[in-house]
Amino acid sequence: MTHFDVFNGDADGICALQQLRLLRPLCSQLITGLKREIALLERVQAQAGDTVTVLDVSLDRNRPALQALLARGVELEYFDHHHPGEQPLHAALRLFIDTDPATCTSLIVHRHIGGAFPAWAVAGAFGDNVPEAAQALARDVGLDDESIRSLRALGEAINYNAYGASEADVLVHPLALYRALRPYADPLAFLDQAPVARALLARRREDLAQAGQAKVLARLAGGTVYVLPDEAWARRVQGTLANRLSLQAPGRAHAVLRAAGADAFMVNLRAPHARPNGADRVCIAFGGGGRAGAAGIDRLPCGQLSEFLAAFSCAYPGDDRVGPS
């Protein structure tokens, strides 16, 4: 029998798996990728009697592969917080899905395993841009201010590392990053001792310094749309910039577009942090996916830009009750 661990290469997927495997060590085949690599279940060559754990990977975007695995007699457990579409019922499938905008897969796993490794859950939640939940958990388990700041920096750096058009764009592939942090029960020890952790922090700072080059494409009633060039630093920083903007102006929605060749954009959309909903619906309409507070589109043809802006305006018409932004 073979076990497969399939996980999103961002902070949430990595920190969720880290918690699970610290508590339940397994020799498994690891399958992950960059943030844009969503159809991960297609890579699982499992047969009857094999088992699969899936973490932070959209069920809706992997439905055919999931159904194929179930038909072959594979058993799966599935932890996620993205829009799942219709949730299948099958004796060999255990679903742990919570789409509450205030949670993430790291927090779902944290609850599932009885809170055995809360610091990794805090790092994952910070990386997934749910800082209120991360702060609350950190306070509940007695972490001090310095530790919280360090976990936030680490989570955001791990998340930042998942963005890029290819492996050449990122400092380290998410699979190698997971293997580097796997021995550490304490993420603060990883941050202090692992050279790759410090290198990620440094490169993230350098890339964010260039993010001022983002141009405003449209300033709408309920949100702002930015555009980045198709350059390596922009490919790395796109998601991080979207998260940062959403926290800086929590009453507004934000879309960060990046040129993807001459005829398309890659889109990161963030709903207003004060009212995190609707992002998944907007992106699904253009072939993308995600969750209520944060979603994306892998390829938005330039010819559909006006249609996207109209959908953005319709979803986020503005609300004076939130206050200035």
C-alpha positions in Angstrom: 0.0 0.0 0.0 1.3 3.5 -0.9 0.2 6.7 0.8 0.2 10.0 -1.1 0.3 13.5 0.5 -1.1 16.1 -2.0 -0.8 19.7 -0.8 -0.9 23.3 -2.0 2.6 24.7 -2.2 1.7 27.9 -0.3 2.0 28.5 3.4 -1.4 27.1 4.2 -0.8 23.8 2.4 2.7 23.3 3.7 1.9 24.2 7.4 -1.2 22.1 7.3 0.8 19.0 6.2 3.6 19.8 8.6 1.1 19.6 11.6 -0.4 16.4 10.3 2.8 14.6 9.7 4.5 15.7 12.9 1.6 14.0 14.8 1.2 11.1 12.3 4.5 10.4 10.6 4.1 8.5 7.3 6.4 7.5 4.5 4.5 9.0 1.6 4.8 10.2 -1.9 4.7 14.0 -1.9 2.9 15.9 -4.6 2.8 19.7 -4.7 3.6 22.6 -6.9 3.6 26.4 -7.3 0.5 28.3 -6.5 -0.8 28.2 -10.0 -0.6 24.4 -10.2 -4.0 23.5 -8.9 -4.8 20.2 -10.7 -2.6 18.2 -8.4 -4.8 15.1 -8.1 -4.1 14.3 -11.8 -0.6 13.4 -10.7 -1.6 10.8 -8.2 -0.9 7.3 -9.6 -2.8 5.5 -6.9 -4.5 2.1 -7.1 -6.9 0.1 -5.1 -5.7 -0.2 -1.5 -3.7 3.1 -1.6 -4.5 6.1 0.5 -4.4 9.8 -0.2 -4.4 12.9 2.0 -5.3 16.2 0.2 -4.6 19.6 1.9 -5.6 23.0 0.7 -6.4 22.0 -2.9 -9.7 22.9 -4.5 -12.1 20.0 -4.8 -14.0 21.7 -7.5 -11.0 22.1 -9.7 -9.9 18.5 -9.1 -13.3 16.8 -9.3 -12.7 14.4 -12.3 -9.4 13.2 -10.9 -11.0 12.7 -7.4 -13.8 10.7 -9.0 -11.3 8.6 -10.9 -9.4 7.8 -7.8 -12.5 6.8 -5.9 -13.5 4.6 -8.8 -10.2 2.8 -8.6 -10.7 1.9 -4.9 -8.5 4.6 -3.4 -9.3 6.0 0.0 -9.0 9.7 0.6 -9.1 12.3 3.4 -9.6 15.9 2.2 -8.9 19.1 4.2 -9.7 22.3 2.5 -11.4 25.7 2.7 -11.8 26.7 -1.0 -15.2 26.7 -2.8 -15.9 23.0 -3.2 -18.9 22.9 -5.4 -21.1 19.9 -4.8 -19.5 17.7 -2.2 -19.5 14.1 -3.2 -20.7 11.4 -0.9 -18.5 8.2 -1.0 -17.6 5.6 1.7 -13.9 6.0 0.8 -13.9 9.8 1.1 -13.7 11.7 4.3 -14.2 15.5 3.9 -13.0 18.1 6.3 -14.1 21.3 4.4 -14.9 24.6 6.0 -15.4 27.6 3.7 -15.7 30.2 6.5 -13.7 33.2 5.3 -12.1 33.5 8.7 -10.4 30.1 8.6 -7.9 28.2 6.5 -6.7 24.7 6.0 -3.9 25.0 8.7 -6.6 25.9 11.2 -8.9 23.1 10.1 -6.0 20.6 10.6 -5.2 22.3 13.9 -8.7 21.5 15.1 -8.7 18.1 13.7 -5.5 17.0 15.5 -6.4 18.6 18.8 -4.1 21.6 18.6 -0.9 19.6 18.9 1.4 22.1 17.0 -0.3 25.5 17.2 2.7 27.6 16.2 2.7 25.9 12.7 -1.1 26.7 12.5 -0.4 30.3 13.4 2.3 30.6 10.7 -0.1 29.0 8.1 -2.9 31.3 9.0 -0.7 34.4 8.7 0.6 33.2 5.4 -3.0 32.7 4.1 -3.9 36.3 5.1 -6.3 35.6 8.0 -4.3 37.5 10.6 -7.2 38.0 13.0 -7.6 34.2 13.4 -3.8 33.8 13.6 -3.5 36.4 16.3 -6.4 34.9 18.3 -4.8 31.4 18.2 -1.4 32.8 19.1 -2.8 34.6 22.1 -4.8 31.5 23.2 -1.6 29.4 23.3 0.4 32.1 25.1 2.8 33.2 22.4 4.5 36.5 23.1 4.6 39.5 20.7 8.1 38.8 19.4 7.1 35.2 18.6 3.9 36.3 16.9 5.8 38.8 14.7 8.3 36.1 13.8 5.6 33.6 12.9 3.9 36.2 10.8 7.1 36.9 8.9 7.7 33.2 8.3 4.2 32.4 7.2 4.1 35.3 4.8 7.5 34.4 3.4 6.5 30.7 2.9 3.4 31.9 1.1 5.3 34.3 -1.1 7.6 31.5 -2.2 4.7 29.7 -3.9 4.1 32.4 -6.5 5.8 32.2 -9.9 5.2 31.2 -13.4 7.8 28.5 -13.2 10.3 26.9 -10.8 12.9 29.4 -12.2 11.0 32.3 -10.7 11.1 31.0 -7.1 14.0 30.7 -4.6 13.1 27.1 -3.7 10.5 24.7 -5.0 7.7 24.2 -2.5 8.5 20.5 -2.3 12.1 21.3 -1.3 10.9 23.9 1.1 8.6 21.4 2.8 11.4 18.9 3.1 13.7 21.5 4.6 11.2 22.4 7.4 9.9 18.9 8.0 12.4 18.1 10.8 11.3 21.2 12.8 8.5 20.7 15.4 8.9 24.4 16.2 8.7 26.9 13.3 10.7 29.5 15.3 13.6 27.0 15.4 13.3 26.6 11.6 13.3 30.4 11.2 16.4 30.7 13.4 18.4 27.8 12.1 17.6 27.2 8.5 19.4 29.3 5.9 16.5 29.0 3.4 14.1 30.7 5.8 16.3 33.7 6.1 16.9 33.8 2.4 13.1 33.8 1.8 12.7 36.7 4.1 15.4 38.7 2.4 14.1 38.1 -1.1 10.6 38.9 -0.2 11.7 42.3 1.2 13.6 43.0 -2.0 10.6 42.2 -4.2 8.1 44.1 -2.2 10.4 47.2 -2.5 9.7 47.0 -6.2 6.0 46.6 -5.8 5.6 50.4 -6.0 5.8 49.9 -9.7 2.3 48.6 -9.7 0.1 50.8 -11.7 -3.6 51.6 -11.0 -5.6 50.2 -13.9 -9.0 51.2 -12.6 -10.2 52.9 -9.4 -13.8 51.8 -8.9 -16.4 52.6 -6.3 -15.8 49.5 -4.2 -12.2 48.6 -5.1 -9.0 49.2 -7.0 -7.5 47.2 -9.8 -3.7 47.2 -10.2 -1.5 45.8 -13.0 2.1 44.5 -12.8 4.6 43.8 -15.6 5.4 40.3 -16.6 8.7 40.2 -14.8 10.1 37.6 -12.3 9.9 39.8 -9.3 6.3 40.6 -10.1 5.4 37.0 -10.7 6.8 36.3 -7.2 5.2 39.2 -5.4 1.7 39.3 -7.0 -0.1 37.3 -4.3 1.8 39.0 -1.5 0.9 42.4 -2.8 -2.8 41.5 -3.1 -2.7 40.4 0.5 -0.9 43.5 1.7 -3.4 45.8 -0.1 -6.3 44.0 1.4 -5.0 44.7 4.9 -4.0 48.3 4.2 -7.5 49.2 2.9 -9.9 46.6 4.5 -13.0 48.3 3.3 -12.2 47.9 -0.4 -11.7 45.0 -2.8 -8.4 44.7 -4.7 -7.4 42.9 -7.9 -3.8 42.6 -8.9 -3.4 41.7 -12.5 -0.1 40.6 -14.1 0.6 40.5 -17.8 0.8 36.8 -18.9 2.2 37.1 -22.3 0.8 39.6 -24.8 -2.8 38.6 -24.7 -3.8 37.7 -21.2 -3.5 38.5 -17.5 -3.1 36.4 -14.4 -5.4 37.7 -11.6 -5.3 37.7 -7.9 -8.5 39.0 -6.3 -9.1 39.9 -2.7 -12.6 40.7 -1.4 -12.8 43.6 1.2 -11.0 42.2 4.3 -13.9 43.7 6.4 -16.4 41.7 4.4 -14.6 38.8 2.8 -17.0 37.2 0.4 -17.7 37.0 -3.3 -14.1 36.6 -4.7 -14.7 32.9 -5.6 -17.9 33.7 -7.5 -16.2 36.4 -9.6 -13.2 34.2 -10.5 -15.2 31.1 -11.1 -17.1 32.9 -13.8 -13.8 33.4 -15.7 -12.5 29.9 -15.3 -10.7 30.5 -12.0 -11.4 29.5 -8.4 -10.6 30.1 -4.8 -12.5 31.0 -1.7 -14.8 33.7 -0.6 -12.2 36.2 0.6 -9.4 35.4 -1.9 -9.4 33.9 -5.4 -7.6 34.0 -8.7 -7.8 33.5 -12.4 -4.9 31.7 -14.2 -5.6 33.3 -17.5 -7.9 36.2 -18.3 -7.8 37.0 -22.0 -7.3 40.7 -22.6 -10.6 40.7 -24.6 -12.4 39.8 -21.3 -10.9 42.6 -19.3 -13.9 44.9 -19.6 -16.2 42.0 -18.6 -14.0 41.3 -15.6 -14.1 44.9 -14.5 -17.9 45.0 -14.8 -18.1 41.8 -12.7 -15.7 43.3 -10.1 -17.8 46.5 -9.9 -21.0 44.5 -9.6 -19.6 42.3 -6.8 -18.1 45.3 -4.9 -20.2 48.4 -5.5 -18.8 50.2 -2.4 -20.2 50.7 1.1 -19.8 53.9 3.0 -20.5 52.0 6.3 -17.0 50.6 6.2 -15.4 54.0 6.5 -12.6 55.6 4.5 -9.8 53.5 2.9 
